[in-house]
C-alpha cells in the first residue's frame, strides 16, 4: 500500500509474526528488492475479503496463542495456519476459509489498550460482522486469569463464554469451545489461577454449551505434571506452545466440527 502523506499514528497488529517492509515513494508496482525490512507488525490492514467457492469460513478467536506467539517468524506455523493446511487437503466442497482473530494479550472481560478491546466488545466486529462466517472457535481467558493472579472468579469467565455463544447462535453460527492450555511456570501463574483454569475447563468440557469441544489442555499438558506444558511443546516461557505444540493443536481440531 502507498501512503502519500503523513497518516498520524498507524493502526497496527503488533504480533504479526511476519516481516513487514518499507520503501520511500510509490512502490506499489515495484519489485521486492526496493524494500527494506521494517519489523514484525502489520499496519493499517485489518482483514482481507476473498471471493471463493468455499462453504464459508471459520474464525479462530483468541489471544496470543491463536495469534501465534513463539511460532517461527515468516513460516505461517500458527495453529490456525496448520488447520488451514489440513483443510486444503480436503476436496474442494469440503473446504472452508480460515480467519485468525487472535490478539496477543487480549482478555475476555477487560479492554487492554494496545492488546485490544475485550473479547466481549470486539466479538461483533471480529466475528459476527465478517462475511460468510459459519463457525467460531473460542480460546480465550488465560490472560484474565493470569493478569488478575487468579482473582477473577470462574463464574465471570463462564458467563462471558455463555454470552459469546448465545450471540453467535443468534446469527446462526456453530460454536466450538476450546479448553485453556497449561501455564504453570509462566510469569503470571498462581495456584489460585490454576484452580480457576481447571474449573473453567471442566465447565467447557461438560456443560453442553458448545456445539463441539476441542481439548487443547489435554493435547498440550505434561502427563507427569498436568498443570504444565509438555516440555517438547514449551519454547521456554511455559505459556505459549512452540511450532510442534501448534501442530498438535491443529491436529486435534475436528474438521467436520468447524466446516
C-alpha positions in Angstrom: 0.0 0.0 0.0 1.1 3.6 -0.7 0.7 6.3 1.9 1.0 9.6 0.0 1.3 11.8 3.1 1.5 11.8 6.9 -1.0 9.5 8.4 -0.6 10.2 12.1 -0.3 7.2 14.4 -0.8 4.0 12.5 -3.2 1.3 13.5 -1.2 -2.0 13.8 -1.3 -5.6 14.7 2.0 -5.8 16.7 2.4 -9.6 16.8 2.3 -10.2 13.0 4.9 -13.0 13.1 5.7 -11.9 9.5 8.3 -9.4 8.4 6.9 -6.1 7.1 8.8 -4.0 4.6 9.1 -0.3 3.8 10.2 1.9 0.9 10.0 5.6 0.0 7.6 6.9 -2.6 5.0 4.9 -4.5 6.4 1.4 -4.9 3.1 -0.4 -5.3 4.3 -1.9 -8.6 8.0 -2.3 -7.6 10.0 -5.4 -7.1 10.8 -6.7 -3.6 14.5 -5.6 -3.9 13.5 -2.0 -3.4 12.1 -2.6 0.1 13.9 -3.0 3.4 12.7 -4.9 6.4 10.8 -2.8 8.9 9.6 -5.0 11.8 7.1 -7.8 12.5 3.9 -5.9 12.8 1.1 -5.4 10.3 -0.1 -1.9 9.7 -3.4 -0.4 8.6 -4.8 -3.6 7.1 -7.4 -5.3 9.3 -8.6 -8.1 7.1 -9.0 -9.4 3.6 -12.3 -10.5 2.0 -11.8 -13.2 -0.6 -14.3 -14.3 -3.3 -14.3 -18.1 -3.1 -16.4 -21.2 -3.8 -15.6 -22.4 -0.3 -18.5 -23.2 2.0 -17.9 -20.2 4.3 -15.3 -19.7 6.9 -14.3 -20.4 10.5 -13.0 -17.7 12.9 -10.3 -18.7 15.4 -11.0 -16.2 18.2 -8.5 -15.8 21.0 -5.3 -14.3 22.4 -1.6 -14.7 21.8 -1.8 -18.5 21.4 -4.2 -18.0 18.5 -2.0 -15.1 17.3 0.9 -17.4 17.1 3.3 -16.1 19.8 6.6 -18.1 19.7 5.9 -19.6 16.3 8.7 -19.3 13.7 8.8 -15.9 12.0 7.6 -15.9 8.4 6.8 -19.6 8.4 3.0 -19.4 8.9 3.0 -22.1 11.7 0.3 -20.6 14.0 -2.3 -23.3 14.8 -5.0 -21.7 12.6 -2.4 -21.8 9.7 -1.9 -25.5 10.3 -5.7 -26.1 10.4 -5.9 -24.3 7.0 -3.3 -26.7 5.6 -5.4 -29.6 6.7 -8.5 -28.1 5.1 -6.6 -27.6 1.8 -6.0 -31.3 1.7 -9.8 -31.9 1.5 -11.8 -32.0 -1.7 -12.9 -28.5 -2.7 -16.6 -28.8 -1.5 -15.3 -29.8 2.0 -13.0 -26.8 2.5 -13.7 -23.5 4.3 -11.9 -20.3 4.8 -9.9 -19.6 7.9 -9.9 -16.3 9.8 -7.3 -15.7 12.5 -8.8 -13.2 15.1 -6.2 -13.7 17.8 -4.7 -10.7 19.6 -1.7 -11.1 21.8 -2.6 -10.1 25.4 -6.3 -9.9 24.8 -8.8 -10.7 27.5 -12.4 -11.8 27.7 -13.6 -9.2 30.2 -11.4 -6.1 30.1 -10.1 -3.8 27.4 -6.3 -4.0 27.3 -5.0 -0.9 25.4 -2.8 -1.9 22.6 -3.8 -5.5 23.3 -7.3 -4.8 22.0 -10.8 -4.4 23.2 -12.2 -7.1 25.4 -13.5 -10.2 23.6 -17.0 -9.3 24.6 -16.6 -5.9 22.9 -14.7 -6.9 19.7 -16.7 -10.1 19.0 -19.2 -8.1 16.9 -16.6 -6.7 14.5 -14.2 -9.6 14.5 -16.7 -12.5 14.2 -20.3 -11.6 13.7 -19.8 -8.8 11.1 -17.4 -10.8 9.0 -18.9 -12.1 5.7 -19.5 -15.8 5.3 -18.6 -17.0 8.8 -20.2 -20.3 9.8 -18.2 -21.3 12.8 -16.2 -19.7 15.7 -13.6 -21.4 17.8 -13.3 -19.7 21.3 -9.9 -20.0 23.0 -9.6 -17.1 25.4 -9.4 -16.4 29.2 -5.9 -17.3 30.3 -4.9 -13.6 30.4 -8.0 -12.7 32.6 -6.8 -15.4 35.0 -3.1 -14.6 34.9 -3.3 -10.8 34.9 -5.6 -10.9 38.0 -3.4 -13.5 39.8 -6.4 -15.8 39.8 -8.7 -13.3 41.4 -11.3 -13.3 38.5 -14.0 -15.9 39.5 -14.5 -18.8 37.2 -18.2 -17.8 37.1 -17.3 -14.5 35.4 -15.4 -16.2 32.6 -18.2 -18.8 32.2 -20.8 -16.1 31.9 -18.7 -14.4 29.2 -18.5 -17.7 27.2 -22.2 -18.2 27.5 -22.8 -14.7 26.2 -20.5 -15.1 23.3 -22.1 -18.5 22.4 -25.6 -17.0 22.6 -24.6 -14.1 20.4 -23.0 -16.4 17.8 -26.0 -18.7 17.7 -28.4 -15.7 17.3 -26.5 -15.2 13.9 -26.7 -18.9 13.0 -23.1 -19.8 13.8 -21.7 -23.0 15.2 -19.6 -22.5 18.4 -16.6 -24.6 19.3 -15.3 -24.3 22.9 -11.5 -24.8 23.5 -10.1 -25.6 26.9 -7.5 -23.2 28.3 -4.0 -24.5 28.0 -1.5 -25.2 30.8 0.6 -22.3 32.1 2.3 -23.3 35.4 5.8 -21.7 35.5 4.7 -18.7 33.4 5.4 -15.3 34.8 1.8 -14.7 36.0 0.9 -18.2 37.1 -0.5 -18.7 40.6 -2.1 -21.6 42.4 -5.4 -19.7 42.6 -5.3 -19.1 38.9 -4.7 -22.8 38.2 -7.8 -23.7 40.3 -9.8 -21.2 38.2 -8.4 -22.7 34.9 -9.3 -26.2 36.0 -12.9 -25.1 37.0 -13.4 -23.3 33.7 -12.0 -26.2 31.7 -14.3 -28.7 33.5 -17.3 -26.5 32.5 -16.1 -26.2 28.9 -15.9 -30.0 28.6 -19.0 -30.9 30.4 -21.6 -28.1 30.2 -23.0 -28.9 26.8 -22.9 -25.2 26.0 -20.9 -25.7 22.8 -21.7 -27.5 19.5 -18.3 -29.1 19.9 -15.2 -29.0 22.2 -11.5 -29.2 21.3 -9.5 -30.1 24.4 -6.2 -28.3 23.9 -5.4 -28.7 27.5 -5.3 -32.5 27.1 -3.2 -32.1 23.9 -0.5 -29.9 25.4 -0.2 -30.8 29.0 2.6 -32.9 30.5 1.2 -36.2 31.8 3.7 -36.1 34.7 2.7 -32.5 35.6 -0.7 -31.7 34.1 -0.6 -28.1 35.1 2.5 -27.6 32.8 3.1 -27.7 29.1 4.7 -30.8 27.8 8.5 -29.9 27.6 8.6 -30.8 23.8 5.9 -28.1 23.3 7.4 -25.4 25.5 9.6 -22.7 23.9 10.7 -21.7 27.4 8.1 -19.2 28.6 5.8 -22.0 29.9 2.8 -20.3 28.4 2.9 -20.3 24.6 3.4 -23.5 22.5 6.2 -23.8 20.0 5.8 -24.9 16.4 5.4 -28.6 17.5 2.7 -27.6 20.0 0.8 -25.6 17.5 0.9 -28.5 15.1 -0.5 -30.8 17.8 -3.3 -28.3 18.5 -4.2 -28.1 14.8 -4.2 -31.9 14.5 -6.7 -32.1 17.4 -9.3 -29.9 15.7 -12.2 -32.0 14.2 -12.5 -30.5 10.7 -16.1 -31.8 10.5 -17.0 -29.7 13.6 -15.7 -26.5 12.1 -16.5 -26.8 8.4 
